[in-house]
């Protein structure tokens, strides 16, 4: 699997998740891997890219539609993980974007 | 300066730059710092976030409009840096996005 996601022709959607981790693992790594595996099975999932540098990270997931993003957001396993955000992240921001061009 | 960009209320624009670096510096670090300093002075620049993990990186710059992105893309110093992309990156992809919601 290459690092750069093989997304289709635009338009499609991106969720940019920028975060600063708190110290310690606290179940984070295991949950992150499990949640990503679930996302990959979700209808409309197009790809995922992530990089983290000493606690500061950017993850981008790509989706076919806003509906697909909403369905994933509301999935119970994902909701449970979201509830731990304040434990795992000192700060974080989520941006929902429409990808208009890529090259 | 905090890691997470203090962007205004949407809508605004994001340029997601995903890349895999080649080995060696080859003027990269100096140019990257200079180009970012220039971008920050550009009209419509809203913010910048970047993370790199063993050569695989995601950088996101935020902009007020597509016109601001185009003006920055065409600035001569930026064009010169773009011409070195194949030297610095084994692969890279640029996605131009409209940020519709953030939280």
Backbone of each chain as ProteinMPNN parsed JSONL, in Angstrom:
{"seq_chain_A": "XXXXXXXXXXXXXXXXXXXXXXXXXXXXXXXXXXXXXXXXXXXXXXXXXXXXXXXXXXXXXXXXXXXXXXXXXXXXXXXXXXXXXXXXXXXXXXXXXXXXXXX", "coords_chain_A": {"N_chain_A": [[0.853, -1.185, 0.0], [0.739, 2.092, -1.002], [1.95, 5.257, 0.282], [0.689, 7.627, -0.56], [-2.66, 8.308, -1.16], [-4.688, 6.593, -3.51], [-6.798, 8.174, -4.98], [-9.949, 8.81, -6.726], [-10.982, 10.653, -9.741], [-11.626, 14.101, -9.017], [-14.885, 15.673, -8.356], [-14.482, 14.848, -4.862], [-14.512, 14.046, -1.337], [-12.686, 15.278, 1.538], [-11.544, 14.648, 4.82], [-9.823, 16.458, 7.003], [-7.841, 15.859, 9.687], [-6.336, 17.337, 12.221], [-4.01, 17.187, 14.835], [-2.767, 17.308, 18.228], [-1.109, 15.121, 20.243], [-1.7, 13.869, 23.548], [0.555, 12.859, 26.209], [1.695, 9.413, 26.581], [0.174, 6.19, 25.86], [-2.363, 4.868, 26.367], [-4.314, 3.164, 25.263], [-4.534, 4.162, 22.752], [-3.064, 3.501, 20.276], [-3.899, 0.906, 19.595], [-6.674, 1.3, 19.331], [-6.706, 3.225, 17.278], [-5.696, 1.772, 15.084], [-7.678, -0.19, 14.836], [-9.953, 1.344, 14.299], [-9.257, 2.532, 11.893], [-9.159, 0.26, 10.263], [-11.87, -0.411, 10.295], [-12.931, 1.878, 9.047], [-11.957, 1.571, 6.461], [-13.627, -0.363, 5.492], [-15.964, 0.895, 5.183], [-18.822, 2.111, 3.349], [-18.142, 4.192, 0.572], [-15.645, 4.99, 1.388], [-12.504, 6.203, 0.371], [-9.754, 6.459, 0.71], [-6.725, 6.956, 2.717], [-4.41, 8.954, 4.489], [-1.632, 9.606, 6.575], [0.482, 11.353, 8.865], [2.816, 11.799, 11.472], [4.626, 13.786, 13.725], [6.621, 13.882, 16.353], [4.33, 13.982, 18.17], [2.678, 15.831, 16.942], [0.242, 15.729, 14.535], [-1.15, 14.979, 11.259], [-3.927, 13.671, 9.719], [-5.576, 12.475, 6.904], [-8.61, 11.537, 5.583], [-10.338, 10.201, 2.785], [-13.355, 10.511, 0.957], [-16.36, 9.482, -0.763], [-18.652, 11.04, -0.636], [-20.552, 13.544, 1.246], [-22.498, 12.283, 2.697], [-21.445, 9.747, 3.094], [-19.368, 10.414, 4.84], [-20.825, 11.312, 7.043], [-22.217, 8.965, 7.756], [-20.104, 7.36, 8.568], [-19.092, 8.892, 10.698], [-21.164, 8.572, 12.528], [-21.163, 5.912, 13.184], [-21.344, 3.403, 15.66], [-18.938, 2.24, 16.869], [-17.065, 4.084, 16.084], [-18.045, 6.399, 17.265], [-17.632, 5.737, 19.955], [-14.843, 5.804, 20.039], [-14.435, 8.5, 19.413], [-15.343, 9.66, 21.739], [-13.207, 9.476, 23.425], [-11.478, 11.408, 22.704], [-10.622, 13.742, 24.116], [-8.977, 12.648, 25.978], [-6.887, 11.548, 24.513], [-5.959, 13.57, 22.871], [-4.366, 16.682, 23.116], [-5.122, 18.882, 21.754], [-7.266, 19.329, 18.939], [-8.455, 19.452, 15.544], [-11.008, 19.335, 13.124], [-11.586, 19.295, 9.711], [-13.902, 19.52, 7.144], [-13.901, 18.928, 3.788], [-14.36, 19.726, 0.319], [-12.883, 18.217, -2.338], [-11.635, 19.748, -5.087], [-9.852, 19.854, -7.21], [-7.114, 17.834, -8.301], [-3.653, 16.886, -8.663]], "CA_chain_A": [[0.0, 0.0, 0.0], [1.6, 3.271, -1.054], [1.585, 6.296, 1.253], [-0.247, 8.588, -1.163], [-3.918, 7.616, -1.467], [-5.06, 6.532, -4.934], [-8.174, 8.669, -5.05], [-10.473, 8.957, -8.096], [-11.132, 12.021, -10.258], [-12.528, 14.97, -8.244], [-14.925, 15.989, -6.927], [-14.736, 13.912, -3.76], [-14.408, 14.787, -0.08], [-11.567, 14.984, 2.436], [-11.635, 15.05, 6.22], [-8.479, 16.738, 7.524], [-7.837, 15.763, 11.152], [-5.052, 17.837, 12.725], [-4.078, 16.942, 16.27], [-1.599, 17.222, 19.098], [-1.363, 14.027, 21.175], [-1.24, 13.921, 24.935], [1.586, 11.839, 26.441], [1.195, 8.084, 26.937], [-0.614, 5.549, 24.812], [-3.72, 4.868, 26.89], [-5.215, 2.465, 24.34], [-4.645, 4.918, 21.496], [-2.535, 2.83, 19.08], [-4.772, -0.232, 19.277], [-7.953, 1.834, 18.841], [-6.485, 3.894, 15.991], [-5.571, 0.738, 14.057], [-8.976, -0.846, 14.674], [-10.874, 2.312, 13.701], [-8.879, 2.671, 10.483], [-9.602, -0.969, 9.574], [-13.324, -0.276, 10.114], [-13.182, 2.937, 8.057], [-11.657, 1.024, 5.133], [-14.754, -1.197, 5.059], [-17.146, 1.751, 5.157], [-19.193, 2.534, 1.99], [-17.702, 5.533, 0.192], [-14.26, 5.25, 1.786], [-11.648, 6.241, -0.827], [-8.329, 6.374, 1.006], [-6.289, 7.506, 3.998], [-2.995, 9.327, 4.591], [-1.376, 10.092, 7.925], [1.868, 11.588, 9.248], [2.911, 12.388, 12.812], [5.981, 14.211, 14.026], [6.703, 14.201, 17.786], [3.057, 14.312, 18.801], [1.842, 16.686, 16.094], [-0.104, 14.881, 13.409], [-2.203, 15.282, 10.29], [-4.487, 12.507, 9.044], [-6.601, 12.862, 5.943], [-9.359, 10.439, 4.976], [-11.03, 10.642, 1.57], [-14.697, 9.923, 0.916], [-17.105, 9.723, -1.995], [-19.751, 12.0, -0.454], [-20.786, 14.005, 2.613], [-23.329, 11.259, 3.345], [-20.526, 8.686, 3.542], [-18.654, 10.941, 6.013], [-21.776, 11.32, 8.166], [-22.49, 7.577, 8.164], [-18.91, 6.911, 9.304], [-19.047, 9.638, 11.967], [-22.2, 8.096, 13.445], [-21.039, 4.479, 13.467], [-21.139, 3.3, 17.105], [-17.536, 2.015, 17.259], [-16.367, 5.342, 15.859], [-18.53, 7.301, 18.326], [-16.928, 5.369, 21.196], [-13.469, 6.32, 19.935], [-14.522, 9.972, 19.471], [-15.572, 10.054, 23.133], [-11.916, 9.484, 24.119], [-10.632, 12.413, 22.058], [-9.993, 14.671, 25.067], [-7.95, 11.872, 26.674], [-5.781, 11.261, 23.595], [-5.482, 14.756, 22.164], [-4.306, 17.954, 23.839], [-5.972, 19.741, 20.924], [-7.488, 18.742, 17.614], [-9.405, 20.178, 14.697], [-11.491, 18.538, 12.001], [-12.085, 20.133, 8.613], [-14.587, 18.764, 6.106], [-13.56, 19.66, 2.565], [-14.673, 19.193, -1.007], [-11.689, 18.269, -3.188], [-12.11, 20.244, -6.375], [-8.854, 19.514, -8.225], [-5.862, 17.261, -7.797], [-2.65, 16.629, -9.689]], "C_chain_A": [[0.889, 1.236, 0.0], [1.061, 4.353, -0.116], [0.527, 7.239, 0.702], [-1.497, 7.848, -1.633], [-4.252, 7.711, -2.957], [-6.526, 6.909, -5.082], [-8.618, 8.842, -6.502], [-10.453, 10.417, -8.554], [-11.996, 12.862, -9.324], [-13.828, 15.229, -9.023], [-15.102, 14.758, -6.033], [-14.483, 14.706, -2.482], [-13.206, 14.344, 0.747], [-11.927, 15.435, 3.84], [-10.202, 15.206, 6.721], [-8.563, 16.764, 9.047], [-6.439, 16.143, 11.636], [-5.075, 17.727, 14.245], [-2.718, 17.025, 16.945], [-1.926, 16.173, 20.147], [-0.971, 14.422, 22.585], [-0.137, 12.868, 25.095], [0.941, 10.495, 26.756], [0.319, 7.497, 25.86], [-2.082, 5.462, 25.192], [-4.729, 4.231, 25.923], [-5.296, 3.087, 22.961], [-4.258, 4.09, 20.271], [-3.458, 1.687, 18.643], [-6.096, 0.274, 18.686], [-7.779, 2.474, 17.463], [-6.406, 2.874, 14.855], [-6.92, 0.075, 13.772], [-9.959, 0.066, 13.941], [-10.548, 2.5, 12.215], [-9.316, 1.444, 9.685], [-11.112, -0.928, 9.317], [-13.648, 0.751, 9.033], [-12.987, 2.397, 6.643], [-12.8, 0.166, 4.582], [-16.024, -0.37, 4.834], [-17.517, 2.11, 3.706], [-18.724, 3.973, 1.721], [-16.307, 5.89, 0.649], [-13.358, 5.183, 0.558], [-10.166, 6.106, -0.517], [-7.989, 7.107, 2.283], [-4.792, 7.808, 3.934], [-2.769, 9.893, 5.991], [0.113, 10.279, 8.158], [1.868, 12.233, 10.623], [4.37, 12.629, 13.137], [5.999, 14.67, 15.482], [5.383, 14.755, 18.336], [2.125, 15.165, 17.965], [1.519, 15.929, 14.808], [-1.189, 15.434, 12.51], [-2.629, 13.96, 9.675], [-5.568, 13.0, 8.105], [-7.289, 11.596, 5.443], [-10.174, 11.02, 3.821], [-12.302, 9.836, 1.397], [-15.421, 10.337, -0.359], [-18.144, 10.836, -1.855], [-19.82, 12.456, 1.0], [-21.603, 12.983, 3.393], [-22.449, 10.13, 3.882], [-19.762, 9.125, 4.79], [-19.562, 10.909, 7.24], [-22.042, 9.915, 8.684], [-21.319, 7.03, 8.984], [-18.826, 7.605, 10.669], [-19.989, 9.027, 12.999], [-22.11, 6.605, 13.76], [-20.645, 4.282, 14.944], [-19.679, 3.101, 17.539], [-16.718, 3.301, 17.107], [-16.769, 6.37, 16.925], [-17.818, 7.019, 19.641], [-15.497, 5.913, 21.188], [-13.461, 7.849, 20.058], [-14.657, 10.46, 20.909], [-14.269, 10.109, 23.921], [-10.982, 10.575, 23.599], [-9.914, 13.311, 23.079], [-8.896, 13.989, 25.885], [-6.681, 11.756, 25.814], [-5.154, 12.509, 22.984], [-5.491, 15.978, 23.07], [-5.132, 18.993, 23.09], [-6.166, 19.043, 19.578], [-8.516, 19.572, 16.859], [-9.741, 19.307, 13.498], [-12.04, 19.488, 10.949], [-12.669, 19.229, 7.531], [-14.476, 19.557, 4.806], [-14.073, 18.937, 1.321], [-13.421, 19.339, -1.869], [-12.145, 18.638, -4.595], [-11.154, 19.906, -7.516], [-7.743, 18.749, -7.557], [-4.938, 16.959, -8.962], [-1.345, 16.204, -9.04]], "O_chain_A": [[1.706, 1.41, 0.904], [-0.119, 4.363, 0.233], [-0.415, 7.608, 1.403], [-1.413, 6.889, -2.401], [-4.115, 8.767, -3.575], [-7.383, 6.048, -5.284], [-7.79, 9.001, -7.398], [-9.969, 11.298, -7.843], [-13.029, 12.371, -8.867], [-13.862, 15.022, -10.236], [-15.765, 13.784, -6.39], [-14.263, 15.916, -2.541], [-12.766, 13.196, 0.671], [-12.545, 16.484, 4.023], [-9.463, 14.229, 6.848], [-9.27, 17.591, 9.625], [-5.486, 15.38, 11.483], [-6.05, 18.13, 14.88], [-1.673, 16.838, 16.322], [-2.913, 16.311, 20.87], [-0.042, 15.201, 22.797], [0.074, 12.064, 24.187], [-0.223, 10.44, 27.152], [-0.225, 8.227, 25.032], [-2.95, 5.918, 24.448], [-5.857, 4.707, 25.788], [-6.032, 2.609, 22.098], [-5.04, 3.987, 19.325], [-3.753, 1.534, 17.458], [-6.579, -0.248, 17.681], [-8.616, 2.283, 16.58], [-6.981, 3.085, 13.787], [-7.263, -0.187, 12.619], [-10.706, -0.384, 13.071], [-11.449, 2.612, 11.384], [-9.79, 1.574, 8.556], [-11.58, -1.352, 8.26], [-14.529, 0.529, 8.202], [-13.754, 2.721, 5.736], [-12.93, -0.01, 3.37], [-17.032, -0.886, 4.352], [-16.624, 2.388, 2.905], [-18.9, 4.856, 2.56], [-15.818, 6.976, 0.339], [-13.428, 4.225, -0.212], [-9.393, 5.686, -1.378], [-8.829, 7.79, 2.868], [-4.01, 7.024, 3.396], [-3.633, 10.588, 6.526], [0.922, 9.468, 7.707], [1.042, 13.097, 10.917], [5.234, 11.796, 12.864], [5.456, 15.726, 15.809], [5.337, 15.852, 18.893], [0.925, 15.226, 18.233], [2.426, 15.532, 14.076], [-2.027, 16.235, 12.925], [-1.796, 13.21, 9.166], [-6.382, 13.847, 8.473], [-6.631, 10.687, 4.938], [-10.634, 12.161, 3.87], [-12.331, 8.633, 1.656], [-15.144, 11.381, -0.95], [-18.481, 11.499, -2.836], [-19.223, 11.836, 1.881], [-21.427, 12.83, 4.602], [-22.675, 9.622, 4.98], [-19.53, 8.322, 5.694], [-19.136, 10.533, 8.332], [-22.089, 9.689, 9.894], [-21.521, 6.325, 9.972], [-18.521, 6.965, 11.675], [-19.67, 8.965, 14.186], [-22.916, 6.094, 14.537], [-19.712, 4.928, 15.422], [-19.236, 3.741, 18.492], [-15.808, 3.572, 17.89], [-15.928, 7.119, 17.421], [-17.444, 7.945, 20.361], [-15.006, 6.416, 22.199], [-12.595, 8.421, 20.72], [-14.156, 11.527, 21.263], [-14.225, 10.728, 24.985], [-9.824, 10.652, 24.01], [-8.729, 13.605, 22.918], [-8.002, 14.648, 26.417], [-5.561, 11.851, 26.316], [-3.977, 12.514, 22.625], [-6.497, 16.276, 23.714], [-5.756, 19.866, 23.693], [-5.32, 18.262, 19.145], [-9.327, 20.287, 17.447], [-8.878, 18.636, 12.933], [-12.848, 20.368, 11.246], [-12.016, 18.296, 7.063], [-14.901, 20.71, 4.732], [-14.197, 17.712, 1.29], [-12.951, 20.452, -2.103], [-12.94, 17.928, -5.211], [-11.584, 19.695, -8.65], [-7.448, 18.973, -6.383], [-5.38, 16.797, -10.099], [-0.366, 15.939, -9.738]]}, "seq_chain_B": "XXXXXXXXXXXXXXXXXXXXXXXXXXXXXXXXXXXXXXXXXXXXXXXXXXXXXXXXXXXXXXXXXXXXXXXXXXXXXXXXXXXXXXXXXXXXXXXXXXXXXXX", "coords_chain_B": {"N_chain_B": [[3.679, 30.02, 18.206], [1.011, 27.987, 17.536], [0.536, 24.499, 16.681], [-1.814, 23.741, 15.319], [-3.587, 25.344, 12.813], [-4.998, 28.592, 13.062], [-7.62, 29.098, 11.653], [-10.201, 31.007, 9.904], [-13.849, 31.26, 10.067], [-15.443, 28.808, 7.99], [-16.709, 29.248, 4.571], [-13.421, 28.432, 3.314], [-10.243, 27.825, 1.717], [-8.204, 24.891, 1.176], [-4.977, 23.571, 0.562], [-3.841, 20.493, 0.11], [-0.878, 18.882, 0.451], [0.672, 16.053, -0.228], [3.423, 13.947, 0.247], [6.339, 11.989, -0.618], [9.594, 11.987, 0.371], [12.712, 12.118, -1.399], [15.963, 10.672, -0.704], [18.506, 12.475, 1.151], [19.378, 16.002, 1.489], [19.815, 18.258, -0.297], [19.382, 21.001, -0.645], [16.814, 21.26, 0.17], [15.658, 21.754, 2.828], [16.371, 24.419, 3.441], [15.18, 25.79, 1.297], [12.479, 25.074, 1.679], [11.893, 26.348, 4.114], [12.269, 29.017, 3.394], [10.361, 29.34, 1.378], [7.996, 28.896, 2.786], [8.055, 31.101, 4.497], [7.708, 33.136, 2.619], [5.144, 32.445, 1.668], [3.587, 33.012, 3.894], [3.481, 35.759, 3.771], [1.871, 36.25, 1.69], [-1.024, 37.589, 0.024], [-4.171, 36.613, 1.303], [-3.306, 34.307, 2.531], [-3.918, 31.968, 5.089], [-3.045, 30.094, 6.943], [-0.932, 27.315, 8.066], [-0.051, 23.901, 8.244], [1.971, 21.108, 9.072], [3.333, 17.827, 8.904], [5.753, 15.267, 9.189], [6.88, 11.984, 8.727], [9.418, 9.898, 8.848], [10.133, 10.486, 6.075], [7.666, 10.444, 4.787], [5.189, 12.728, 4.205], [2.688, 15.204, 5.125], [1.473, 18.283, 4.217], [-0.492, 21.09, 4.843], [-1.826, 23.958, 3.498], [-3.707, 26.915, 4.097], [-6.145, 29.025, 2.632], [-7.719, 32.101, 1.568], [-9.14, 32.18, -0.827], [-9.624, 30.743, -4.151], [-8.319, 32.297, -5.989], [-6.281, 33.448, -4.512], [-4.725, 31.177, -4.051], [-3.924, 30.579, -6.66], [-2.427, 32.873, -7.297], [-0.296, 32.585, -5.54], [0.745, 30.131, -6.412], [1.798, 30.93, -8.866], [3.814, 32.683, -8.288], [7.11, 33.814, -8.86], [9.381, 32.895, -7.236], [8.235, 30.717, -6.022], [7.561, 29.134, -8.189], [10.141, 28.478, -9.066], [10.937, 26.802, -6.969], [9.032, 24.772, -7.247], [9.937, 23.62, -9.587], [11.931, 21.985, -8.741], [10.756, 19.796, -7.699], [10.762, 17.077, -8.58], [13.287, 16.329, -7.905], [13.347, 16.468, -5.136], [11.183, 14.991, -4.252], [10.048, 11.685, -4.223], [7.528, 10.92, -4.857], [4.507, 12.775, -5.174], [1.469, 14.527, -4.369], [-1.044, 16.905, -5.025], [-3.835, 18.425, -3.667], [-6.59, 20.452, -4.188], [-8.861, 22.058, -2.214], [-12.128, 22.911, -1.0], [-12.929, 24.132, 2.061], [-15.594, 23.235, 3.945], [-16.797, 22.876, 6.416], [-15.75, 23.221, 9.822], [-14.544, 22.11, 13.025]], "CA_chain_B": [[2.761, 29.627, 17.137], [0.527, 26.632, 17.808], [0.596, 23.602, 15.53], [-3.084, 23.761, 14.589], [-3.781, 26.68, 12.237], [-6.17, 29.341, 13.536], [-8.323, 29.528, 10.448], [-11.486, 31.685, 10.175], [-15.07, 30.511, 9.743], [-15.575, 28.394, 6.586], [-15.795, 28.539, 3.68], [-12.105, 28.893, 2.872], [-9.655, 26.779, 0.869], [-7.036, 24.16, 1.677], [-4.142, 22.843, -0.39], [-3.232, 19.339, 0.789], [0.313, 18.452, -0.284], [1.127, 14.776, 0.331], [4.662, 13.669, -0.474], [7.377, 11.082, -0.141], [10.873, 12.624, 0.071], [13.875, 11.335, -1.796], [16.995, 10.772, 0.329], [19.412, 13.627, 1.054], [18.706, 17.289, 1.652], [19.857, 18.84, -1.632], [18.811, 22.351, -0.611], [15.377, 21.192, 0.481], [15.251, 22.376, 4.102], [16.533, 25.872, 3.325], [14.147, 26.283, 0.374], [11.158, 24.89, 2.294], [11.717, 27.399, 5.121], [12.155, 30.3, 2.703], [9.087, 29.355, 0.654], [6.929, 29.06, 3.774], [8.095, 32.504, 4.948], [7.086, 33.921, 1.542], [3.707, 32.134, 1.633], [2.942, 33.706, 5.012], [3.296, 37.171, 3.411], [1.045, 36.283, 0.486], [-2.419, 37.958, 0.312], [-5.109, 35.49, 1.38], [-2.756, 33.178, 3.3], [-4.635, 31.86, 6.366], [-2.38, 29.238, 7.923], [-0.124, 26.208, 7.547], [0.204, 22.778, 9.161], [2.815, 20.135, 8.388], [3.884, 16.721, 9.698], [6.481, 14.318, 8.347], [7.247, 10.793, 9.475], [10.375, 9.118, 8.049], [10.079, 10.728, 4.641], [6.29, 10.574, 4.293], [4.698, 13.948, 4.824], [1.476, 15.911, 4.709], [1.455, 19.706, 4.546], [-1.737, 21.721, 4.42], [-1.877, 25.419, 3.623], [-5.09, 27.396, 4.052], [-6.21, 30.243, 1.818], [-9.027, 32.763, 1.555], [-9.84, 32.027, -2.108], [-8.883, 30.067, -5.221], [-7.465, 33.306, -6.624], [-5.08, 33.567, -3.673], [-3.924, 29.97, -4.307], [-3.321, 30.72, -7.997], [-1.398, 33.921, -7.244], [0.851, 31.989, -4.853], [1.315, 29.11, -7.309], [2.488, 31.561, -9.987], [4.888, 33.59, -7.846], [8.347, 33.272, -9.437], [10.195, 32.128, -6.277], [7.532, 29.458, -5.786], [7.739, 28.38, -9.445], [11.506, 27.921, -9.053], [10.949, 25.675, -6.031], [8.217, 23.7, -7.862], [10.728, 22.972, -10.638], [12.817, 21.005, -8.109], [9.926, 18.773, -7.041], [11.146, 15.699, -8.914], [14.548, 16.086, -7.209], [13.11, 16.366, -3.694], [10.097, 14.064, -3.913], [9.901, 10.443, -4.988], [6.169, 11.056, -5.371], [3.749, 13.789, -4.448], [0.144, 14.816, -4.908], [-1.598, 18.158, -4.527], [-5.302, 18.466, -3.764], [-7.155, 21.777, -3.905], [-10.131, 21.742, -1.551], [-12.933, 23.952, -0.363], [-13.293, 23.706, 3.42], [-17.013, 23.579, 4.096], [-17.128, 22.918, 7.848], [-14.685, 22.761, 10.725], [-14.906, 22.096, 14.445]], "C_chain_B": [[2.297, 28.195, 17.398], [0.493, 25.818, 16.517], [-0.668, 23.689, 14.672], [-3.382, 25.189, 14.117], [-5.081, 27.308, 12.73], [-6.898, 29.938, 12.346], [-9.675, 30.157, 10.809], [-12.666, 30.73, 9.926], [-15.054, 30.046, 8.284], [-16.684, 29.205, 5.898], [-14.452, 29.24, 3.485], [-11.494, 27.723, 2.112], [-8.431, 26.145, 1.523], [-6.3, 23.542, 0.5], [-3.448, 21.733, 0.404], [-2.086, 18.849, -0.087], [0.847, 17.198, 0.41], [2.359, 14.35, -0.451], [5.512, 12.608, 0.192], [8.702, 11.692, -0.591], [11.86, 11.624, -0.509], [14.905, 11.439, -0.655], [17.833, 12.026, 0.137], [18.666, 14.945, 1.133], [18.654, 18.054, 0.339], [19.186, 20.211, -1.689], [17.359, 22.41, -0.178], [14.994, 22.015, 1.713], [15.304, 23.899, 4.01], [15.422, 26.451, 2.434], [12.762, 26.192, 1.01], [10.886, 25.996, 3.309], [11.496, 28.76, 4.455], [10.803, 30.43, 2.018], [7.919, 29.542, 1.622], [6.884, 30.503, 4.277], [7.453, 33.421, 3.904], [5.57, 33.697, 1.506], [2.969, 32.918, 2.713], [2.685, 35.182, 4.708], [2.306, 37.347, 2.263], [-0.391, 36.733, 0.841], [-3.309, 36.709, 0.323], [-4.568, 34.268, 2.1], [-3.425, 33.142, 4.669], [-3.909, 31.01, 7.395], [-1.698, 28.057, 7.27], [0.067, 25.168, 8.641], [1.025, 21.749, 8.401], [3.293, 19.066, 9.356], [4.581, 15.774, 8.746], [6.996, 13.199, 9.231], [8.124, 9.934, 8.561], [10.125, 9.252, 6.543], [8.69, 10.909, 4.063], [5.638, 11.758, 4.992], [3.39, 14.462, 4.266], [1.633, 17.357, 5.158], [0.147, 20.271, 4.032], [-1.593, 23.228, 4.582], [-3.322, 25.85, 3.401], [-5.115, 28.786, 3.438], [-7.636, 30.791, 1.777], [-9.82, 32.474, 0.288], [-8.994, 31.222, -3.086], [-7.926, 31.036, -5.912], [-6.163, 33.474, -5.832], [-4.151, 32.369, -3.9], [-3.205, 30.088, -5.646], [-2.2, 31.753, -7.991], [-0.129, 33.38, -6.582], [1.539, 30.957, -5.746], [2.204, 29.754, -8.378], [3.608, 32.511, -9.568], [6.238, 32.997, -8.254], [9.194, 32.435, -8.475], [9.571, 30.762, -6.015], [7.661, 28.557, -7.013], [9.115, 27.726, -9.487], [11.59, 26.705, -8.134], [10.176, 24.493, -6.617], [9.034, 22.922, -8.892], [11.673, 21.917, -10.064], [12.055, 19.837, -7.489], [10.405, 17.356, -7.33], [12.468, 15.312, -8.253], [14.296, 15.753, -5.732], [12.096, 15.292, -3.317], [10.11, 12.849, -4.829], [8.499, 10.39, -5.589], [5.477, 12.154, -4.568], [2.412, 14.012, -5.135], [-0.39, 16.075, -4.233], [-3.102, 18.116, -4.727], [-5.798, 19.843, -3.329], [-8.585, 21.562, -3.407], [-10.826, 23.0, -1.052], [-13.335, 23.435, 1.013], [-14.712, 24.18, 3.685], [-17.432, 23.678, 5.557], [-15.863, 22.628, 8.635], [-15.167, 22.878, 12.153], [-13.788, 21.445, 15.248]], "O_chain_B": [[3.122, 27.285, 17.472], [0.429, 26.366, 15.417], [-0.592, 23.706, 13.443], [-3.423, 26.121, 14.919], [-6.119, 26.651, 12.806], [-6.801, 31.134, 12.074], [-10.23, 29.884, 11.874], [-12.481, 29.553, 9.615], [-14.681, 30.828, 7.41], [-17.518, 29.795, 6.584], [-14.363, 30.468, 3.491], [-12.172, 26.72, 1.886], [-7.726, 26.774, 2.31], [-6.919, 23.05, -0.443], [-2.591, 21.992, 1.249], [-2.298, 18.447, -1.231], [1.405, 17.277, 1.505], [2.351, 14.385, -1.682], [5.418, 12.364, 1.395], [8.921, 11.894, -1.786], [11.85, 10.444, -0.161], [14.714, 12.231, 0.268], [17.856, 12.582, -0.961], [17.464, 15.003, 0.876], [17.577, 18.458, -0.101], [18.507, 20.539, -2.661], [16.748, 23.478, -0.161], [14.111, 22.87, 1.645], [14.383, 24.585, 4.454], [14.806, 27.462, 2.77], [11.962, 27.12, 0.896], [9.777, 26.527, 3.364], [10.655, 29.549, 4.887], [10.172, 31.486, 2.063], [6.966, 30.259, 1.319], [5.804, 31.064, 4.463], [6.742, 34.364, 4.252], [4.804, 34.645, 1.334], [1.87, 33.423, 2.486], [1.795, 35.796, 5.297], [1.949, 38.471, 1.912], [-0.923, 36.299, 1.862], [-3.199, 35.854, -0.557], [-5.289, 33.286, 2.268], [-3.497, 34.168, 5.347], [-4.126, 31.177, 8.595], [-1.857, 27.817, 6.073], [0.312, 25.498, 9.801], [0.801, 21.539, 7.209], [3.623, 19.368, 10.503], [4.094, 15.499, 7.649], [7.484, 13.432, 10.337], [7.63, 9.319, 7.615], [9.932, 8.261, 5.84], [8.538, 11.462, 2.974], [5.543, 11.79, 6.219], [3.028, 14.205, 3.118], [1.892, 17.628, 6.33], [-0.275, 19.968, 2.916], [-1.278, 23.717, 5.667], [-4.059, 25.24, 2.626], [-4.235, 29.611, 3.684], [-8.613, 30.058, 1.929], [-11.05, 32.517, 0.314], [-7.795, 31.041, -2.876], [-6.853, 30.64, -6.366], [-5.087, 33.621, -6.41], [-2.931, 32.529, -3.936], [-2.029, 29.745, -5.762], [-1.151, 31.544, -8.601], [0.981, 33.685, -7.018], [2.766, 30.916, -5.826], [3.235, 29.196, -8.753], [4.28, 33.084, -10.426], [6.489, 31.814, -8.023], [9.679, 31.37, -8.857], [10.277, 29.774, -5.813], [7.85, 27.348, -6.88], [9.251, 26.571, -9.89], [12.227, 25.706, -8.468], [10.609, 23.347, -6.501], [8.852, 21.715, -9.054], [12.163, 21.056, -10.795], [12.649, 18.987, -6.827], [10.45, 16.521, -6.426], [12.748, 14.129, -8.058], [14.944, 14.877, -5.16], [12.134, 14.749, -2.213], [10.176, 12.974, -6.052], [8.306, 9.879, -6.692], [5.832, 12.418, -3.419], [2.247, 13.726, -6.321], [-0.211, 16.28, -3.032], [-3.587, 17.811, -5.817], [-5.467, 20.327, -2.247], [-9.41, 20.96, -4.094], [-10.192, 24.004, -0.73], [-14.008, 22.41, 1.118], [-14.996, 25.377, 3.654], [-18.313, 24.465, 5.903], [-14.999, 21.88, 8.177], [-16.081, 23.645, 12.456], [-13.891, 21.332, 16.469]]}, "name": "protein", "num_of_chains": 2, "seq": "XXXXXXXXXXXXXXXXXXXXXXXXXXXXXXXXXXXXXXXXXXXXXXXXXXXXXXXXXXXXXXXXXXXXXXXXXXXXXXXXXXXXXXXXXXXXXXXXXXXXXXXXXXXXXXXXXXXXXXXXXXXXXXXXXXXXXXXXXXXXXXXXXXXXXXXXXXXXXXXXXXXXXXXXXXXXXXXXXXXXXXXXXXXXXXXXXXXXXXXXXXXXXX"}
